[in-house]
Amino acid sequence: MAEGIVELTTASWDKEVLQANGLVMVDFWAVWCGPCRMIAPTVEELAKEYAGKVKVGKLNTDENPDIASKYKIMGIPTIMFFKDGQKVDQIVGAVPKPQLKAKIDALLG
């Protein structure tokens, strides 16, 4: 995983996401997913830019299907936002960085 990004698994999900304070951005992805690879550098840049403000994690949906199904992930990449353990928003698909930044800024606001 890139600097500033937490690799999420079924085992770490509750501790890293549901029990976390503040804003957590989770990138649901898979190795075979082209759009996931396209958005990965953007997610890494955002992790650095918002270090200390937003926790950024990535969850491989193939390796952790129970979490993907719990949150009804139908298409990837899906970026999901949690605030103090509660799901507050999500974006499906590879979207441009300004759109993700706007969403993060609004949720932090």
A tleap script that builds the chain and sets N, CA, C and O, in Angstrom:
source leaprc.protein.ff14SB
mol = sequence {
  NMET ALA GLU GLY ILE VAL GLU LEU THR THR
  ALA SER TRP ASP LYS GLU VAL LEU GLN ALA
  ASN GLY LEU VAL MET VAL ASP PHE TRP ALA
  VAL TRP CYS GLY PRO CYS ARG MET ILE ALA
  PRO THR VAL GLU GLU LEU ALA LYS GLU TYR
  ALA GLY LYS VAL LYS VAL GLY LYS LEU ASN
  THR ASP GLU ASN PRO ASP ILE ALA SER LYS
  TYR LYS ILE MET GLY ILE PRO THR ILE MET
  PHE PHE LYS ASP GLY GLN LYS VAL ASP GLN
  ILE VAL GLY ALA VAL PRO LYS PRO GLN LEU
  LYS ALA LYS ILE ASP ALA LEU LEU CGLY
}
set mol.1.N position { 0.840 -1.202 0.000 }
set mol.1.CA position { 0.000 0.000 0.000 }
set mol.1.C position { 0.876 1.253 0.000 }
set mol.1.O position { 1.983 1.264 0.538 }
set mol.2.N position { 0.362 2.269 -0.600 }
set mol.2.CA position { 1.089 3.532 -0.677 }
set mol.2.C position { 1.114 4.220 0.684 }
set mol.2.O position { 0.337 3.891 1.580 }
set mol.3.N position { 2.005 5.161 0.814 }
set mol.3.CA position { 2.155 5.930 2.043 }
set mol.3.C position { 0.834 6.614 2.421 }
set mol.3.O position { 0.183 7.236 1.582 }
set mol.4.N position { 0.454 6.489 3.693 }
set mol.4.CA position { -0.749 7.167 4.163 }
set mol.4.C position { -2.043 6.417 3.898 }
set mol.4.O position { -3.124 6.904 4.231 }
set mol.5.N position { -1.940 5.223 3.294 }
set mol.5.CA position { -3.143 4.440 3.004 }
set mol.5.C position { -3.136 3.167 3.837 }
set mol.5.O position { -2.141 2.444 3.896 }
set mol.6.N position { -4.272 2.912 4.478 }
set mol.6.CA position { -4.426 1.730 5.320 }
set mol.6.C position { -5.034 0.613 4.477 }
set mol.6.O position { -6.058 0.816 3.825 }
set mol.7.N position { -4.414 -0.556 4.487 }
set mol.7.CA position { -5.003 -1.703 3.802 }
set mol.7.C position { -6.058 -2.307 4.711 }
set mol.7.O position { -5.750 -2.794 5.799 }
set mol.8.N position { -7.298 -2.273 4.261 }
set mol.8.CA position { -8.411 -2.744 5.084 }
set mol.8.C position { -8.761 -4.192 4.754 }
set mol.8.O position { -8.709 -4.618 3.601 }
set mol.9.N position { -9.117 -4.928 5.794 }
set mol.9.CA position { -9.553 -6.316 5.638 }
set mol.9.C position { -10.768 -6.515 6.537 }
set mol.9.O position { -11.117 -5.647 7.337 }
set mol.10.N position { -11.396 -7.662 6.391 }
set mol.10.CA position { -12.524 -8.005 7.254 }
set mol.10.C position { -12.088 -7.916 8.722 }
set mol.10.O position { -12.832 -7.418 9.567 }
set mol.11.N position { -10.879 -8.403 9.013 }
set mol.11.CA position { -10.381 -8.431 10.391 }
set mol.11.C position { -10.166 -7.031 10.963 }
set mol.11.O position { -10.388 -6.805 12.153 }
set mol.12.N position { -9.729 -6.077 10.110 }
set mol.12.CA position { -9.402 -4.742 10.621 }
set mol.12.C position { -10.536 -3.725 10.434 }
set mol.12.O position { -10.439 -2.603 10.931 }
set mol.13.N position { -11.602 -4.099 9.730 }
set mol.13.CA position { -12.670 -3.168 9.349 }
set mol.13.C position { -13.250 -2.412 10.547 }
set mol.13.O position { -13.291 -1.182 10.539 }
set mol.14.N position { -13.695 -3.135 11.570 }
set mol.14.CA position { -14.346 -2.473 12.711 }
set mol.14.C position { -13.415 -1.462 13.372 }
set mol.14.O position { -13.805 -0.329 13.654 }
set mol.15.N position { -12.166 -1.895 13.615 }
set mol.15.CA position { -11.205 -1.032 14.304 }
set mol.15.C position { -10.837 0.187 13.454 }
set mol.15.O position { -10.813 1.312 13.954 }
set mol.16.N position { -10.550 -0.040 12.172 }
set mol.16.CA position { -10.033 1.035 11.314 }
set mol.16.C position { -11.115 1.971 10.776 }
set mol.16.O position { -10.839 3.138 10.499 }
set mol.17.N position { -12.348 1.467 10.625 }
set mol.17.CA position { -13.398 2.276 9.998 }
set mol.17.C position { -14.526 2.595 10.985 }
set mol.17.O position { -14.822 3.764 11.234 }
set mol.18.N position { -15.148 1.565 11.542 }
set mol.18.CA position { -16.342 1.778 12.373 }
set mol.18.C position { -16.023 2.411 13.722 }
set mol.18.O position { -16.864 3.109 14.289 }
set mol.19.N position { -14.809 2.176 14.247 }
set mol.19.CA position { -14.438 2.761 15.538 }
set mol.19.C position { -13.550 3.992 15.382 }
set mol.19.O position { -13.072 4.550 16.370 }
set mol.20.N position { -13.334 4.410 14.146 }
set mol.20.CA position { -12.466 5.565 13.897 }
set mol.20.C position { -13.212 6.865 14.189 }
set mol.20.O position { -14.417 6.974 13.968 }
set mol.21.N position { -12.462 7.846 14.692 }
set mol.21.CA position { -13.025 9.182 14.879 }
set mol.21.C position { -12.761 9.992 13.619 }
set mol.21.O position { -11.721 9.838 12.979 }
set mol.22.N position { -13.706 10.852 13.270 }
set mol.22.CA position { -13.510 11.718 12.115 }
set mol.22.C position { -13.856 11.027 10.810 }
set mol.22.O position { -14.581 10.033 10.785 }
set mol.23.N position { -13.321 11.574 9.726 }
set mol.23.CA position { -13.672 11.140 8.378 }
set mol.23.C position { -12.741 10.035 7.871 }
set mol.23.O position { -11.517 10.137 7.960 }
set mol.24.N position { -13.355 8.984 7.342 }
set mol.24.CA position { -12.610 7.883 6.737 }
set mol.24.C position { -13.105 7.714 5.302 }
set mol.24.O position { -14.307 7.616 5.057 }
set mol.25.N position { -12.162 7.680 4.355 }
set mol.25.CA position { -12.491 7.455 2.949 }
set mol.25.C position { -12.008 6.056 2.583 }
set mol.25.O position { -10.828 5.739 2.733 }
set mol.26.N position { -12.932 5.219 2.101 }
set mol.26.CA position { -12.589 3.840 1.760 }
set mol.26.C position { -12.756 3.625 0.259 }
set mol.26.O position { -13.816 3.888 -0.308 }
set mol.27.N position { -11.694 3.145 -0.366 }
set mol.27.CA position { -11.699 2.814 -1.792 }
set mol.27.C position { -11.916 1.307 -1.917 }
set mol.27.O position { -11.037 0.519 -1.567 }
set mol.28.N position { -13.089 0.906 -2.417 }
set mol.28.CA position { -13.372 -0.505 -2.686 }
set mol.28.C position { -12.866 -0.796 -4.097 }
set mol.28.O position { -13.280 -0.138 -5.051 }
set mol.29.N position { -11.970 -1.780 -4.236 }
set mol.29.CA position { -11.301 -2.030 -5.509 }
set mol.29.C position { -11.012 -3.518 -5.677 }
set mol.29.O position { -11.250 -4.319 -4.772 }
set mol.30.N position { -10.490 -3.873 -6.861 }
set mol.30.CA position { -10.008 -5.233 -7.129 }
set mol.30.C position { -8.861 -5.144 -8.140 }
set mol.30.O position { -8.771 -4.196 -8.920 }
set mol.31.N position { -8.000 -6.146 -8.106 }
set mol.31.CA position { -6.804 -6.164 -8.950 }
set mol.31.C position { -7.151 -6.098 -10.438 }
set mol.31.O position { -6.460 -5.429 -11.206 }
set mol.32.N position { -8.207 -6.783 -10.843 }
set mol.32.CA position { -8.570 -6.898 -12.264 }
set mol.32.C position { -9.325 -5.678 -12.803 }
set mol.32.O position { -9.615 -5.611 -13.997 }
set mol.33.N position { -9.642 -4.718 -11.937 }
set mol.33.CA position { -10.518 -3.600 -12.299 }
set mol.33.C position { -9.712 -2.434 -12.887 }
set mol.33.O position { -8.962 -1.771 -12.170 }
set mol.34.N position { -9.871 -2.189 -14.195 }
set mol.34.CA position { -9.153 -1.108 -14.880 }
set mol.34.C position { -9.425 0.270 -14.284 }
set mol.34.O position { -8.478 0.986 -13.958 }
set mol.35.N position { -10.703 0.666 -14.130 }
set mol.35.CA position { -10.994 1.979 -13.536 }
set mol.35.C position { -10.418 2.127 -12.120 }
set mol.35.O position { -10.065 3.231 -11.706 }
set mol.36.N position { -10.326 1.019 -11.385 }
set mol.36.CA position { -9.727 1.063 -10.035 }
set mol.36.C position { -8.252 1.474 -10.130 }
set mol.36.O position { -7.760 2.266 -9.325 }
set mol.37.N position { -7.560 0.918 -11.133 }
set mol.37.CA position { -6.148 1.263 -11.324 }
set mol.37.C position { -6.009 2.718 -11.770 }
set mol.37.O position { -5.034 3.386 -11.424 }
set mol.38.N position { -6.987 3.209 -12.540 }
set mol.38.CA position { -6.945 4.600 -13.002 }
set mol.38.C position { -7.095 5.576 -11.833 }
set mol.38.O position { -6.446 6.622 -11.814 }
set mol.39.N position { -7.940 5.244 -10.867 }
set mol.39.CA position { -8.229 6.176 -9.770 }
set mol.39.C position { -7.222 6.030 -8.616 }
set mol.39.O position { -7.139 6.910 -7.759 }
set mol.40.N position { -6.467 4.942 -8.587 }
set mol.40.CA position { -5.529 4.688 -7.484 }
set mol.40.C position { -4.546 5.835 -7.228 }
set mol.40.O position { -4.366 6.218 -6.071 }
set mol.41.N position { -3.895 6.406 -8.270 }
set mol.41.CA position { -2.965 7.518 -8.007 }
set mol.41.C position { -3.670 8.724 -7.372 }
set mol.41.O position { -3.089 9.413 -6.533 }
set mol.42.N position { -4.908 8.974 -7.768 }
set mol.42.CA position { -5.687 10.075 -7.190 }
set mol.42.C position { -5.934 9.827 -5.708 }
set mol.42.O position { -5.787 10.729 -4.884 }
set mol.43.N position { -6.310 8.595 -5.378 }
set mol.43.CA position { -6.552 8.231 -3.971 }
set mol.43.C position { -5.266 8.416 -3.167 }
set mol.43.O position { -5.305 8.902 -2.037 }
set mol.44.N position { -4.128 8.032 -3.745 }
set mol.44.CA position { -2.840 8.184 -3.060 }
set mol.44.C position { -2.500 9.657 -2.840 }
set mol.44.O position { -2.014 10.033 -1.773 }
set mol.45.N position { -2.758 10.493 -3.856 }
set mol.45.CA position { -2.498 11.933 -3.717 }
set mol.45.C position { -3.371 12.531 -2.613 }
set mol.45.O position { -2.901 13.329 -1.803 }
set mol.46.N position { -4.640 12.137 -2.590 }
set mol.46.CA position { -5.558 12.664 -1.572 }
set mol.46.C position { -5.139 12.224 -0.174 }
set mol.46.O position { -5.270 12.988 0.783 }
set mol.47.N position { -4.635 10.997 -0.049 }
set mol.47.CA position { -4.169 10.499 1.254 }
set mol.47.C position { -3.047 11.393 1.782 }
set mol.47.O position { -2.995 11.683 2.977 }
set mol.48.N position { -2.150 11.830 0.896 }
set mol.48.CA position { -1.047 12.703 1.298 }
set mol.48.C position { -1.559 14.113 1.610 }
set mol.48.O position { -1.186 14.713 2.618 }
set mol.49.N position { -2.429 14.636 0.716 }
set mol.49.CA position { -2.926 16.006 0.886 }
set mol.49.C position { -3.748 16.173 2.162 }
set mol.49.O position { -3.700 17.219 2.809 }
set mol.50.N position { -4.496 15.141 2.514 }
set mol.50.CA position { -5.387 15.237 3.680 }
set mol.50.C position { -4.855 14.460 4.886 }
set mol.50.O position { -5.612 14.120 5.796 }
set mol.51.N position { -3.546 14.181 4.887 }
set mol.51.CA position { -2.933 13.470 6.015 }
set mol.51.C position { -3.240 14.209 7.317 }
set mol.51.O position { -3.075 15.426 7.402 }
set mol.52.N position { -3.686 13.471 8.322 }
set mol.52.CA position { -4.024 14.084 9.601 }
set mol.52.C position { -5.460 14.583 9.675 }
set mol.52.O position { -5.961 14.872 10.761 }
set mol.53.N position { -6.130 14.688 8.519 }
set mol.53.CA position { -7.522 15.161 8.496 }
set mol.53.C position { -8.484 14.043 8.114 }
set mol.53.O position { -9.596 13.945 8.635 }
set mol.54.N position { -8.019 13.198 7.181 }
set mol.54.CA position { -8.861 12.123 6.670 }
set mol.54.C position { -8.052 10.831 6.679 }
set mol.54.O position { -6.913 10.804 6.215 }
set mol.55.N position { -8.646 9.757 7.209 }
set mol.55.CA position { -8.010 8.442 7.114 }
set mol.55.C position { -8.435 7.844 5.778 }
set mol.55.O position { -9.621 7.831 5.449 }
set mol.56.N position { -7.467 7.350 5.009 }
set mol.56.CA position { -7.766 6.763 3.704 }
set mol.56.C position { -7.419 5.277 3.744 }
set mol.56.O position { -6.315 4.889 4.126 }
set mol.57.N position { -8.384 4.462 3.343 }
set mol.57.CA position { -8.166 3.020 3.322 }
set mol.57.C position { -8.608 2.421 2.003 }
set mol.57.O position { -9.446 2.983 1.297 }
set mol.58.N position { -8.028 1.261 1.677 }
set mol.58.CA position { -8.425 0.531 0.477 }
set mol.58.C position { -8.832 -0.878 0.889 }
set mol.58.O position { -8.158 -1.533 1.684 }
set mol.59.N position { -9.958 -1.330 0.325 }
set mol.59.CA position { -10.437 -2.676 0.623 }
set mol.59.C position { -10.576 -3.455 -0.679 }
set mol.59.O position { -11.334 -3.070 -1.569 }
set mol.60.N position { -9.834 -4.555 -0.777 }
set mol.60.CA position { -9.907 -5.418 -1.955 }
set mol.60.C position { -11.190 -6.245 -1.847 }
set mol.60.O position { -11.329 -7.073 -0.947 }
set mol.61.N position { -12.128 -6.012 -2.777 }
set mol.61.CA position { -13.441 -6.667 -2.689 }
set mol.61.C position { -13.364 -8.168 -2.963 }
set mol.61.O position { -14.209 -8.925 -2.486 }
set mol.62.N position { -12.360 -8.606 -3.726 }
set mol.62.CA position { -12.205 -10.041 -3.979 }
set mol.62.C position { -11.738 -10.785 -2.730 }
set mol.62.O position { -12.151 -11.916 -2.476 }
set mol.63.N position { -10.870 -10.132 -1.955 }
set mol.63.CA position { -10.321 -10.768 -0.759 }
set mol.63.C position { -11.219 -10.603 0.462 }
set mol.63.O position { -11.079 -11.339 1.438 }
set mol.64.N position { -12.141 -9.639 0.413 }
set mol.64.CA position { -13.026 -9.346 1.549 }
set mol.64.C position { -14.485 -9.214 1.077 }
set mol.64.O position { -15.098 -8.159 1.242 }
set mol.65.N position { -15.039 -10.296 0.487 }
set mol.65.CA position { -16.371 -10.196 -0.113 }
set mol.65.C position { -17.477 -9.920 0.903 }
set mol.65.O position { -18.506 -9.342 0.550 }
set mol.66.N position { -17.281 -10.322 2.150 }
set mol.66.CA position { -18.312 -10.100 3.176 }
set mol.66.C position { -18.548 -8.608 3.425 }
set mol.66.O position { -19.692 -8.178 3.574 }
set mol.67.N position { -17.465 -7.813 3.470 }
set mol.67.CA position { -17.617 -6.367 3.675 }
set mol.67.C position { -18.264 -5.743 2.440 }
set mol.67.O position { -19.159 -4.907 2.560 }
set mol.68.N position { -17.809 -6.152 1.252 }
set mol.68.CA position { -18.372 -5.619 0.006 }
set mol.68.C position { -19.868 -5.903 -0.066 }
set mol.68.O position { -20.644 -5.051 -0.498 }
set mol.69.N position { -20.270 -7.095 0.357 }
set mol.69.CA position { -21.691 -7.432 0.277 }
set mol.69.C position { -22.485 -6.737 1.378 }
set mol.69.O position { -23.641 -6.372 1.167 }
set mol.70.N position { -21.882 -6.549 2.547 }
set mol.70.CA position { -22.558 -5.840 3.647 }
set mol.70.C position { -22.933 -4.416 3.230 }
set mol.70.O position { -23.993 -3.915 3.606 }
set mol.71.N position { -22.062 -3.769 2.452 }
set mol.71.CA position { -22.309 -2.397 2.014 }
set mol.71.C position { -22.893 -2.335 0.593 }
set mol.71.O position { -22.947 -1.271 -0.025 }
set mol.72.N position { -23.326 -3.497 0.094 }
set mol.72.CA position { -24.009 -3.597 -1.206 }
set mol.72.C position { -23.209 -2.937 -2.339 }
set mol.72.O position { -23.746 -2.164 -3.133 }
set mol.73.N position { -21.918 -3.264 -2.388 }
set mol.73.CA position { -21.060 -2.744 -3.457 }
set mol.73.C position { -21.404 -3.492 -4.745 }
set mol.73.O position { -21.164 -4.694 -4.858 }
set mol.74.N position { -21.968 -2.770 -5.710 }
set mol.74.CA position { -22.389 -3.383 -6.967 }
set mol.74.C position { -21.382 -3.133 -8.082 }
set mol.74.O position { -21.246 -3.949 -8.994 }
set mol.75.N position { -20.681 -2.013 -8.012 }
set mol.75.CA position { -19.686 -1.675 -9.023 }
set mol.75.C position { -18.465 -1.090 -8.353 }
set mol.75.O position { -18.567 -0.417 -7.327 }
set mol.76.N position { -17.310 -1.349 -8.937 }
set mol.76.CA position { -16.088 -0.759 -8.395 }
set mol.76.C position { -15.385 0.004 -9.511 }
set mol.76.O position { -15.553 -0.344 -10.680 }
set mol.77.N position { -14.614 1.021 -9.193 }
set mol.77.CA position { -14.353 1.468 -7.819 }
set mol.77.C position { -15.564 2.168 -7.192 }
set mol.77.O position { -16.296 2.906 -7.852 }
set mol.78.N position { -15.741 1.910 -5.909 }
set mol.78.CA position { -16.692 2.674 -5.099 }
set mol.78.C position { -15.880 3.323 -3.994 }
set mol.78.O position { -15.121 2.652 -3.294 }
set mol.79.N position { -16.042 4.631 -3.838 }
set mol.79.CA position { -15.393 5.357 -2.746 }
set mol.79.C position { -16.494 5.657 -1.729 }
set mol.79.O position { -17.480 6.325 -2.040 }
set mol.80.N position { -16.312 5.157 -0.527 }
set mol.80.CA position { -17.322 5.342 0.513 }
set mol.80.C position { -16.738 6.190 1.633 }
set mol.80.O position { -15.566 6.058 1.985 }
set mol.81.N position { -17.573 7.061 2.186 }
set mol.81.CA position { -17.130 7.954 3.249 }
set mol.81.C position { -17.851 7.615 4.539 }
set mol.81.O position { -19.071 7.455 4.565 }
set mol.82.N position { -17.073 7.507 5.615 }
set mol.82.CA position { -17.617 7.237 6.945 }
set mol.82.C position { -17.202 8.373 7.862 }
set mol.82.O position { -16.068 8.846 7.796 }
set mol.83.N position { -18.115 8.812 8.718 }
set mol.83.CA position { -17.792 9.842 9.699 }
set mol.83.C position { -18.159 9.284 11.064 }
set mol.83.O position { -19.316 8.953 11.322 }
set mol.84.N position { -17.155 9.183 11.940 }
set mol.84.CA position { -17.345 8.620 13.283 }
set mol.84.C position { -18.073 7.273 13.221 }
set mol.84.O position { -18.961 6.993 14.026 }
set mol.85.N position { -17.673 6.442 12.241 }
set mol.85.CA position { -18.197 5.084 12.150 }
set mol.85.C position { -19.485 4.923 11.367 }
set mol.85.O position { -19.942 3.799 11.158 }
set mol.86.N position { -20.082 6.030 10.928 }
set mol.86.CA position { -21.338 5.965 10.177 }
set mol.86.C position { -21.079 6.278 8.709 }
set mol.86.O position { -20.348 7.214 8.384 }
set mol.87.N position { -21.689 5.483 7.818 }
set mol.87.CA position { -21.573 5.779 6.381 }
set mol.87.C position { -22.342 7.062 6.099 }
set mol.87.O position { -23.521 7.175 6.433 }
set mol.88.N position { -21.660 8.037 5.474 }
set mol.88.CA position { -22.308 9.316 5.198 }
set mol.88.C position { -22.474 9.603 3.707 }
set mol.88.O position { -23.326 10.404 3.322 }
set mol.89.N position { -21.662 8.950 2.859 }
set mol.89.CA position { -21.760 9.237 1.427 }
set mol.89.C position { -20.971 8.209 0.637 }
set mol.89.O position { -20.187 7.445 1.201 }
set mol.90.N position { -21.184 8.195 -0.680 }
set mol.90.CA position { -20.374 7.336 -1.546 }
set mol.90.C position { -20.387 7.864 -2.974 }
set mol.90.O position { -21.311 8.558 -3.398 }
set mol.91.N position { -19.333 7.512 -3.697 }
set mol.91.CA position { -19.203 7.846 -5.113 }
set mol.91.C position { -18.846 6.544 -5.822 }
set mol.91.O position { -17.937 5.830 -5.398 }
set mol.92.N position { -19.563 6.236 -6.906 }
set mol.92.CA position { -19.277 5.023 -7.670 }
set mol.92.C position { -18.645 5.410 -8.997 }
set mol.92.O position { -19.129 6.300 -9.697 }
set mol.93.N position { -17.555 4.725 -9.329 }
set mol.93.CA position { -16.885 4.972 -10.602 }
set mol.93.C position { -15.623 5.795 -10.420 }
set mol.93.O position { -15.396 6.406 -9.375 }
set mol.94.N position { -14.804 5.793 -11.471 }
set mol.94.CA position { -13.567 6.568 -11.449 }
set mol.94.C position { -13.921 8.021 -11.765 }
set mol.94.O position { -14.213 8.363 -12.911 }
set mol.95.N position { -13.893 8.851 -10.757 }
set mol.95.CA position { -14.252 10.258 -10.929 }
set mol.95.C position { -12.996 11.123 -10.860 }
set mol.95.O position { -11.991 10.703 -10.287 }
set mol.96.N position { -13.041 12.333 -11.440 }
set mol.96.CA position { -11.862 13.199 -11.410 }
set mol.96.C position { -11.544 13.684 -9.990 }
set mol.96.O position { -12.423 13.793 -9.135 }
set mol.97.N position { -10.271 13.966 -9.777 }
set mol.97.CA position { -9.790 14.400 -8.462 }
set mol.97.C position { -10.565 15.592 -7.899 }
set mol.97.O position { -10.905 15.572 -6.716 }
set mol.98.N position { -10.863 16.639 -8.697 }
set mol.98.CA position { -11.598 17.781 -8.124 }
set mol.98.C position { -12.949 17.383 -7.523 }
set mol.98.O position { -13.395 17.970 -6.538 }
set mol.99.N position { -13.592 16.383 -8.123 }
set mol.99.CA position { -14.883 15.922 -7.598 }
set mol.99.C position { -14.703 15.250 -6.233 }
set mol.99.O position { -15.509 15.456 -5.326 }
set mol.100.N position { -13.653 14.455 -6.093 }
set mol.100.CA position { -13.369 13.812 -4.804 }
set mol.100.C position { -12.975 14.851 -3.757 }
set mol.100.O position { -13.415 14.783 -2.609 }
set mol.101.N position { -12.143 15.814 -4.159 }
set mol.101.CA position { -11.729 16.869 -3.231 }
set mol.101.C position { -12.926 17.667 -2.723 }
set mol.101.O position { -13.018 17.979 -1.536 }
set mol.102.N position { -13.850 17.996 -3.642 }
set mol.102.CA position { -15.041 18.747 -3.264 }
set mol.102.C position { -15.873 17.978 -2.251 }
set mol.102.O position { -16.394 18.556 -1.297 }
set mol.103.N position { -15.995 16.678 -2.462 }
set mol.103.CA position { -16.762 15.820 -1.545 }
set mol.103.C position { -16.094 15.785 -0.167 }
set mol.103.O position { -16.761 15.920 0.859 }
set mol.104.N position { -14.773 15.602 -0.157 }
set mol.104.CA position { -14.041 15.555 1.113 }
set mol.104.C position { -14.175 16.896 1.853 }
set mol.104.O position { -14.465 16.931 3.049 }
set mol.105.N position { -13.959 17.991 1.121 }
set mol.105.CA position { -14.044 19.319 1.740 }
set mol.105.C position { -15.432 19.571 2.339 }
set mol.105.O position { -15.561 20.128 3.429 }
set mol.106.N position { -16.462 19.149 1.603 }
set mol.106.CA position { -17.843 19.321 2.099 }
set mol.106.C position { -18.066 18.507 3.370 }
set mol.106.O position { -18.695 18.985 4.314 }
set mol.107.N position { -17.551 17.278 3.396 }
set mol.107.CA position { -17.736 16.409 4.567 }
set mol.107.C position { -16.910 16.889 5.762 }
set mol.107.O position { -17.317 16.723 6.912 }
set mol.108.N position { -15.748 17.484 5.483 }
set mol.108.CA position { -14.918 18.014 6.572 }
set mol.108.C position { -15.509 19.320 7.114 }
set mol.108.O position { -15.380 19.641 8.295 }
set mol.109.N position { -16.163 20.063 6.210 }
set mol.109.CA position { -16.688 21.389 6.544 }
set mol.109.C position { -17.597 21.369 7.730 }
set mol.109.O position { -18.115 22.412 8.128 }
savepdb mol mol.pdb
quit
